[in-house]
Structures are given as structure tokens and as C-alpha cells.
């Protein structure tokens, strides 16, 4: 095997670079920032799933939707403190269940409208979360 045959492709190199960047963000993140990263990850997986549906790539669609579902169910929903959060946390848990069902329906039926519904809800939650708990610093003015 030559070096050229072992050398990563541009796509593999980009993925490795992106993985390192994400790992660095996670390691340095506050708990509030981690939630923001979960929202971003779920929405990115939904965007990938949309592209796979449009291209007719069933296996990749399923993998992307499964990733989004895991992030919502095992990341965002599991992170709720139902005792301390009371009615707000319970309502969020119900909304995460609804989003998960929309994602499962999207996968079963190749239904982009269900992906759009899940993405819209996650975008609204992410915006509210970011504005109230994890505000990002404004870029320096020129």
C-alpha cells in the first residue's frame, strides 16, 4: 500500500477537521452552550436528511434522521429537569416527543414537510434558548 492510497480524501480530511472543531467546542462549552450545540446538531442532521430525501438516498436519510432523533430524545429531552422545571419542563418534554414523532414520520414516509415541521420547532426553541440563556457576543464593529 502506497502513501497515496492511504492519504485521506478531501471529504475525509474536512470531516476530521470538523470533528476536531466540534470536539474543541464541546470540551470548552458551558452547560448552556452545550444545549445550543445540540440544537445546531439536530438541525444540521435534519438538513442532511432533507438533501438525502431529495436525492433518493434512503439509507443516508435514515441515518441522518436517526441522528437528529437521538439528539432530540437523548440530548435535549434527557437534559430536562422535570422536578425543578415544573410545567415548562413538562411542556418541553411533550414538544420534544412531538418533534421525535415528526422525524419518525418523515423517515417512514420520506416526508419533507415533517422534516420542515421538526426543523421549524427546533429553530424556534433554539432562538428562544439562545436569547435567554446563551447569548452570543456581538461581532466587533468595523
Wavefront OBJ file of the C-alpha trace (Angstrom):
o trace
v 0.000 0.000 0.000
v 1.455 3.361 -1.004
v 1.143 6.637 0.818
v -1.176 7.944 -1.889
v -3.620 5.098 -1.325
v -3.676 5.801 2.437
v -3.955 9.567 2.106
v -7.404 10.836 3.148
v -9.705 12.263 0.529
v -10.686 15.909 0.744
v -14.044 14.873 2.184
v -12.406 12.733 4.885
v -9.953 15.497 5.733
v -12.761 18.043 6.004
v -14.793 15.697 8.252
v -11.759 15.154 10.517
v -11.204 18.900 10.735
v -14.903 19.488 11.502
v -14.876 16.735 14.148
v -11.875 18.309 15.857
v -13.578 21.712 15.778
v -16.754 20.307 17.300
v -14.808 18.384 19.943
v -12.992 21.588 20.907
v -16.309 23.463 21.165
v -17.815 20.748 23.353
v -14.806 20.489 25.664
v -14.734 24.244 26.208
v -18.502 24.791 26.411
v -20.617 25.808 29.345
v -23.705 23.663 30.002
v -25.812 26.385 28.363
v -23.618 26.337 25.263
v -23.868 22.534 25.074
v -27.646 22.839 24.657
v -27.081 25.300 21.815
v -24.706 22.808 20.185
v -27.372 20.089 20.490
v -29.924 22.305 18.746
v -27.397 23.051 15.998
v -26.532 19.373 15.598
v -30.165 18.287 15.330
v -30.922 20.961 12.759
v -27.811 20.073 10.735
v -28.867 16.403 10.699
v -32.348 17.424 9.528
v -30.810 19.492 6.719
v -28.758 16.466 5.662
v -31.858 14.263 5.763
v -33.689 16.739 3.503
v -30.880 16.518 0.942
v -30.910 12.712 1.114
v -34.684 12.591 0.578
v -34.371 14.853 -2.455
v -31.583 12.654 -3.853
v -33.430 9.405 -3.106
v -30.724 8.107 -0.746
v -32.805 6.013 1.648
v -30.019 4.640 3.855
v -28.372 8.031 4.336
v -31.773 9.622 5.005
v -32.414 7.105 7.760
v -29.001 7.680 9.307
v -29.433 11.468 9.334
v -32.938 11.289 10.788
v -31.771 8.783 13.403
v -29.014 11.194 14.395
v -31.480 14.081 14.741
v -33.871 11.872 16.710
v -31.127 10.770 19.113
v -30.051 14.361 19.691
v -33.613 15.439 20.479
v -34.529 12.417 22.583
v -31.246 11.537 24.284
v -29.730 15.010 24.425
v -32.328 17.749 24.665
v -35.160 15.819 26.318
v -32.930 13.881 28.713
v -31.339 17.155 29.790
v -34.642 18.434 31.180
v -35.082 18.542 34.956
v -38.773 17.717 35.249
v -38.834 18.251 39.030
v -37.193 21.663 39.076
v -38.609 22.755 35.723
v -42.226 22.068 36.554
v -44.797 22.803 33.869
v -42.279 24.413 31.493
v -40.067 21.312 31.507
v -43.097 19.042 31.075
v -44.280 21.097 28.098
v -40.805 20.953 26.567
v -40.717 17.158 27.061
v -44.053 16.903 25.227
v -42.766 19.139 22.435
v -39.601 17.033 22.085
v -41.833 13.924 21.853
v -43.819 15.637 19.081
v -40.610 16.548 17.226
v -39.395 12.958 17.535
v -42.681 11.674 16.105
v -42.417 14.145 13.206
v -38.905 12.901 12.475
v -40.017 9.265 12.561
v -42.909 10.045 10.215
v -40.532 11.892 7.897
v -38.332 8.821 7.778
v -41.161 6.339 7.237
v -42.852 8.375 4.507
v -39.903 10.328 3.039
v -41.927 13.381 4.014
v -40.017 16.639 3.733
v -42.928 18.574 5.292
v -42.438 16.618 8.535
v -38.719 17.446 8.466
v -39.635 21.086 7.946
v -42.024 20.973 10.920
v -39.370 19.463 13.198
v -36.768 21.951 11.979
v -39.107 24.930 12.431
v -39.865 23.943 16.016
v -36.213 23.324 16.833
v -35.279 26.677 15.275
v -37.840 28.487 17.428
v -36.666 26.700 20.574
v -33.016 27.334 19.717
v -33.658 31.049 19.149
v -35.520 31.384 22.440
v -32.820 29.430 24.272
v -30.005 31.454 22.774
v -31.657 34.800 23.511
v -32.488 33.948 27.113
v -29.690 31.679 28.310
v -26.778 31.554 25.871
v -26.433 34.960 24.233
v -23.644 35.103 21.703
v -21.309 38.089 21.751
v -21.900 40.644 19.041
v -19.208 40.774 16.361
v -16.820 43.704 16.744
v -17.878 46.737 14.752
v -15.624 47.804 11.917
l 1 2 3 4 5 6 7 8 9 10 11 12 13 14 15 16 17 18 19 20 21 22 23 24 25 26 27 28 29 30 31 32 33 34 35 36 37 38 39 40 41 42 43 44 45 46 47 48 49 50 51 52 53 54 55 56 57 58 59 60 61 62 63 64 65 66 67 68 69 70 71 72 73 74 75 76 77 78 79 80 81 82 83 84 85 86 87 88 89 90 91 92 93 94 95 96 97 98 99 100 101 102 103 104 105 106 107 108 109 110 111 112 113 114 115 116 117 118 119 120 121 122 123 124 125 126 127 128 129 130 131 132 133 134 135 136 137 138 139 140 141 142
